[in-house]
Amino acid sequence: MKGYNLKLIVHILGLLLLFNSLFIGITTLSSYFMNDGAVYGMLKAFIINVVAGGLAMGLTLNHRKEIKKREGYLIVVFGWLIMVIFGTLPFVFTNAVSSISDALFETMSGYTATGATIMDNIESLPKSIILWRSLTHWMGGMGIIVLAIAILPLLGIGGMQLFSAEAPVLGGDKLHPRISDTAKRLWLIYVGLTVINALLLSLSGMSVFDAVNHAMSTMASGGFSTKDSSLGYWNDIPQIQYITVIFMFLAGSNFVLLYYALKGKFKRVFSDTEFRWYAGFIGAFVLIVTTSLMKNGAYTMVDSAIWTSLEQSFRHALFQVVAVITTTGLVTSDFTAWSPFITMLFFGLMFLGGSTGSTSGGVKVMRHLILIKNGFLEFKRALHPNAILMVRLNKISIEQSIVYNVLAFFILYLILFIIGAGVLSILGLDFTSAIGGAAASLGNVGPGLGDLGPATTYASLPTLGKLWCALLMLIGRLELFTVLILFTPYYWRKR
């Protein structure tokens, strides 16, 4: 590690642990006031996080205040890992889980906003633990690192390298020349939408506790719910599901565009190529699934009642399409039981993802557009080999280096998916469960297929399977390169 600013790295990791302790402190207070029996376990977790974070920062006050690109990658990856490791403590100290591997899986799924769970009986958990699960979503959704760099200038540290490693956006606009101001405005939008979502859900029939938890899960594109049947618990209140769809859609949109919308610049929003295709994909797939449901009928996850009305079929099709594309992971029904065609369709949607600059996981719509446009240009290049043909988005030419980056990302993504499914099959999963689990973990979708589908949990996975899926979640959440670059020999070569 010679040549790396280790003191700075440890200092920022300490800062992140203090963020962690802040939210664990909130759950500790909630446990005390709700008297759910978990207060002492939460308090121990809080104290350990505070002490560890305080020591890390206190012992590294005399550090060089400069983040280089290599340090940025290390801080992001180790920042997520340290947050996850210390984030397991509330689960462990309250005996909410039966093993360390279960705690690591649940916590990683929370911070990466994946939403896969090993909890078979969520409603029996202490409410403070349910709240902690949702808070891990909410912190990880916008990105802990993005929150951190909003205050790094107060410490005399620049955060550009940290931001680029945590939230790479292809050709994305910044809201402000200063990266810390950009992070602050993104978080203001994030907090504001979460509050509005919670208010609307509570007015629609949810308890305040359920509304707050689902608002955090929705805006993070997460998937953790307070109920075992997820949003299917409120199948008799369509308004709740429609509200959730709206906020899932917003969470899957580029937050820079949401900022422009709040400023009244709607033309900029609707002229954005990625946004139009994102909305178009959702519309097209909702139409396909609704038509299929009306033709074949389906069964709800709660009461096994056949859907006969257009509204029921449309609502559940809309909800599940938006949930999978935005990688939110909330469910109203077991879509794998609808029909083989729809199951395959949703499996494909796990690879789509939301917009760049959103809280969604997956490949992202922007990358798909670049791949498609570049593919069509290859036909022209074959006929006109000397012509200079550039991929264009929003009437702007995309640099060839970005096209190469997208191609490399897509190839790596497919390789990781194949390896991921292969490892799960070696560990004993059947073909459908293995490919579904790998796709859902790598894409941060949550529910997969087969034994890991929407109606079940990941509790049946062996210990190694849970750890493997947790690793896939981290790699997918940090856009592949951020993690994988640490495994390359040239990253560690002397500069």
N, C-alpha and C positions, 0 to 999 in steps of 0.2 A: 504493500500500500504506500510505498515511498513515493513522494511527489504529490500525494493527495492531501487536501486540506481536511485532515481527520477531525480536528477540533471543531471546525465549522459543521461538518456532517453530524457529529454527536450533538452539537448545540441545537441544530434544527430538529433532530430526532427527539430531543428533550422537549422542545416546543410543541411538537406533535403529541407527545404523551400528556402534556398539560392540557391540550385541547381534549384529549381522550378523557382526562380526569374531570374536566368541566361537565361533560355530558353524563359521565358515570355519577357525578355529584347530583345531577338533576334526577337521575333514576333512584339514587339513594334517598333523596327528599321525598320523591313520589312513593317509595316503599314505606317510608315512615308515616306519611299522611294517610296512605291507603291501608296501612297495617296488614300487609300481605305476607308477613313472616320472612321476608328476604332482606331486611334492612341491614343486619350484621354482615351478611355475605357481600352485599353491595358496598358497605362501608369499608370493608377490608380491601376490596378491589380499588376503591377510590383512593385510599391511603397509599397503596403500593404504586399506583399510577402517578400520584402527586410527588411522592418521594423520588421515584425513578426519574421522572421528568425534571424535577427541581435539581437533583444532583447532576444530571447530564448537562443542564444549562449552567448551573453554578460553577462546575469544574472546568468549563470551557469558555468562560467569559473573555479570556485573552486569546481571541482567534482572529485570523486574517479574514476580513469581511469581503470576500469575493467568491462567487460561485462560478466555476467553469463548467463546461459541458459534461465532462466526465463525472464531476461531483454531482451534477444535476441528476444523472441517471442513478447513481448510487443512493442519493437521498430519496428519490421517488420509490425505488424498489424496496430499500430497507425501511423507508418510512411506512409503507403499507404493511410490510411484514411485522414491524415492531408494534404497529397499532393493532394488528390482528392478534399477535401473541398476547399482548396485555389486555386486549378486548375480550379474550376468552375468560378472564378472571371472574366477571360477574356470573357466567354460566357455571364455572367450576365451584366457586365458593357458596353458591346457593343450591348446589346439587341439582341444577336444572337439566344437566346432561349426565350420561353414565360413563363417559370416557373422555380423555383429552382429545382424541381424534374427532369425536362428535363435536366438541367445543370448537376446535379449529375449523372444522367444516362449516358449522353454523355461523361463526364469526367472519370467516372469509366470504361466505355467501352474502353476509350482510354488507360488509364494507365494499365489495365489488358490485353491489346492487344486482346480484344474480337472483336471489329469492328461492333457491332450492333449499329444502329444509330436511332435517332428520327428526324433527319433532312430530310424533304421531298424535299427540293430544295437546294441542296448543292451548286450548281453553282452560286446561287444568294448571297451567303455569302461573306463577306469581305475576301480577300485572306489571310490576317493575321490570321483570325479565322480558315480557312482551314489548314494553316500551323501549328497553335497551336494544332489542332486535331491530325495531323500527329506526332508532337513532343511528345505529350502525349503517343502515341504508342511507339515511338522510345525509350523514357526513360523507359517505363514500360516493353518493350520487353526483354531486357537483365536484367532488374531489377535495380531499383533505389538504392536498398540497396547494390547490388554488386558494383555499382559505388562508393557508399559512403565508403565502406570498403577498396577501393583501396587507399584512402587517410587517413583512420583512424590512421594508424601508425604514420603519421605526427603529429597527435594530442596526441600521446602516448597511443592510445587505441588499444587493440587487437580485431580482427574482426571475429574470428573463429565461435563463437556462433551465431553471426549475419548472417554469410554466410550459416551456416547449416540450420538456420531457413528459410532463404529466398530461397535458391537453393538446396534443398535436392536431391542428386543424388544417386541412388541405386548402390553401389559398384563403384561409379565414380572415375576416376583417377584425381589427381590434377596435374596441369602443373608445379607447383613449390611448394616446401615445405612451403614457406610463402604464406598465403592465399591472402594477398594484391597483390602479384605479379601475382598470378593466375587470380584475378579479372582484373588487368591491361591488361594482355595478352588477356583475353576474350574480353575485350572492344576494344582493338586494332583490333582484327579480325572483330568484329562487325562493327566498324567504317569503316574499309577498304572495307568490302564487300558492305556496304551501298553506299560508294562513287563509287565503280566500277559499281554497279547496276544502280545508277543514271546516270552515264556516258553512259552506253550502251543503256538505255532507251531514253536518249536525242538524241543519234546518230541514233536511230531507228524511230524517228518521233514525239516523245513527246516534248512538250515545256520543258524548264529547270525547271520551277515551277512544272509542273505535274510530271516530272521525279524524282525530289528530294522528293516530297511528297510520291509517290508510292514506292520509294526505302526504305524510312523509314518505311512505312506500311508493306512492304514485309518482310524486315529483322526482324521486330518485330513480325512476324506472326500475324499481326493485321487485317486489312481489310478496314480501312477508305480509301476512294478514293476522288479525286477532282471532280469526275463526278457522276451524279445521276445514271447512268447505269454502274458505276464501270468500270472494264476493258472491258466490252462489248462495250464501246464507241470506242474502237480501234479494233473491230472485223475484220475490213478490213486491219489490219496490223498484220498478224500472228506473225511476228518476235517479236513484243512487248510482246505477250502472251507467247511465248516460252522462252524468256529471264526471264520473271517473274516466270515461272514454275521452271526454274533452281535455282533461288535464293530462292523461297519458299522451294524447296527441301533442299537446304543448310541450311536455317534457321531452318528447322525441324530436322536437323541432330545434333548429339552431337558435341558441339563446341570444345571439347577436341580432337575429331577425326579430325575436320577441322584443328586444330593446327598441328596435326601429318601429315596431308596431305600437309600442307604448308612447313613442314620440309622434305618432300619427303618420309615419312614413309608410303607409300601406302599399304604395306602388313598389317600393323597394322589396317588400316581402313577397308580393305576388309575381314579381318579375324574376325572382330567384329560381334558377333552373332546378336546383336540388329540391327546394320546397315544393315546386309544382309536381315533380316526379314522386316525391314522398307522399303527397296527398293523393296523387293519381294511382299509385300502387295500392294504397289503402282502399280507395274507392273501387278499383277493379276487383281486388280479391274479396272484398265484402260482397259484391254483386255475385261472384262465382259461388261463394260459400252459402249465401242466402238462397240462391236458386237451388243448390244441391240439397239444402235442408228442407226446403219446401217440397222438393220432389221425393225425398227418402224418409223424412221425419228423423227425429233424434231424441235422445233421452237426457234429461237434466241430471246433474250430479246429486241433487238434493232429494227430489221426490219421484224420480223416474216417470214423470208425466210427459206424454208425447206432445211436442210442439205442433200445433195445427195452425196457428195464426201467423200472418206475415210479420206482424210486429215482433213476436217472440223469436222467430227465425232470424229476422234482421238484427235484433238487439244482441243476441248471443253471437251471431256471426261478426257483427261490428266489434263487439267487445273483444272477442278472442283474436281477431285479425290485428287490431290495434295493439293488444297486449303482447302478441308474439313479435310483431314488427318492431315495436319500441322496446322489446326485451323486458317488459315490465313483469310478466310472470303471474299476475293476478288471474284468477279463473272464475268463470261462472258455471262452467260445465266441463266434463271430460271430453274434449274435442277428439281424442283418439278413438272414442266409441261411436262417432257420428257415421263415418264410412271410411273404407280404405283409401279412396281418392282424397278425401279431406285430410286424413292423417298424413298422406304423402305431401299434400300441399303445405300443411303447417310445418312439416319437416324442412321443406325448402325455404319457408319464410324465416326459419331460425337463422339462416345465413344472410338475410337481407339487412337488418338493422335499421336504426333511425337515421337522423341527419347528423352530419359532423357538427361539433360544437353543442351537442345535446348531452343528456345524461344516459342515453341509450348505449347498449353494447352492440355486438355484431360487426359485420364488415362495413356498414354505413352505405347509404344511398349514393353519396358522392363517388365513392370508389367504384361502385357498379356502373355508374354513368360514364366514368372515365374509361373503364374496361370496354364497355359497349361501343362508345364512340371511337376508341382506338381500334377496336376490332373491325368496324366498318371502314375506317381509313386504310386498313391493310389491303382491302380490295382495290382501292384507288392507287395505293402505292405499288401494287402488283402491275397495274396497267401503266402507271406513270412513275417509274422508279427514280427519276431525277427531280420530281416535284417536291416542294417543301410543304407538307401537310401537317397542320397542328391541331391537336384536340382543343376545342373551344367550349368554355362554359361561361354563362352570363356574358357572352360576347367578348370574352377575354381568352387569349391563347394560354394554354397550360404548358408550363415548361416541361421539356422532355424528361428532366430529372424526376419530376413529380409522377409522370406516367410510369417511369421505371420503378419508382418507389411503390406505386399501387400494384404493379404487376408482381413485384417481389412479395408484397404483403399478401396478395391473394394466393400465391403459390405456397408461401409459408403457412398460411391459414389452412389450406387444404391438407398439407402434409401433417400439420399438428392435429387436425381433425382425424385423419387416418390413423396416426400413431395413438391418439387418445382413445379412439374406439378399439384399436387393437389391444391396448393394455387392459381396457375394461373387459374385453372378451377373454383374455388370458386369465383374468381374475374371476371368471365364471359367469359373466353376464351373457344372456342370449343376444343374437345379432341385433334385434330391434332395440333392446334396452341399451346396448353398447353404443350404437350410433346415435341414439337419442340423447343419452347421457353426455357423450363427448360434444355433440353439437350444442346442447343446452348449457354446458359448463363453459366451453370456450367462447360462446356468444353471449354469456351472461343472461340467458333467457329464463332459466329456472326450471319449469316443468319440461321433462323430455318425453320419451316414448316408452312403451312396454311397461316393465316393472318400475320405471322412474317417471311415469306419466302424471298428468294433472290430478288424478284421483288418488295418487299414492305419494310417498315420500322417498327420500334417499336413505332411509334407515336400514334398508336391506343390503346396502353396499358393504363389502368387507372393509376392514380398517385401511388397507392400502388403497382401495378404491376411493374412499372418502378423501384421503390425502392427495391422490392423483387428481381427482376432480377439483379440489381446492387449488392445486397448482394451475390447472387449466383456467380456472376462474381468474386468477391473478394475471396470467399471461394475456388473456383476452381483454381484461379490463384496462391494462396498461398498453394496449395497442401493439402487442407482440414484440416489436423491436426494442422497447425500453427494457424488457426483461431479458430477451435472448441475447442482446448485445453484451451482457455481462458474462456470457458463456463463450465468447469469442476470444482467442488468444491475443489478437491485436489490440483489444481494449485495455489489456493489462500490460502491454509493452511500455517500456520507459519512453517518456515524451522527450 
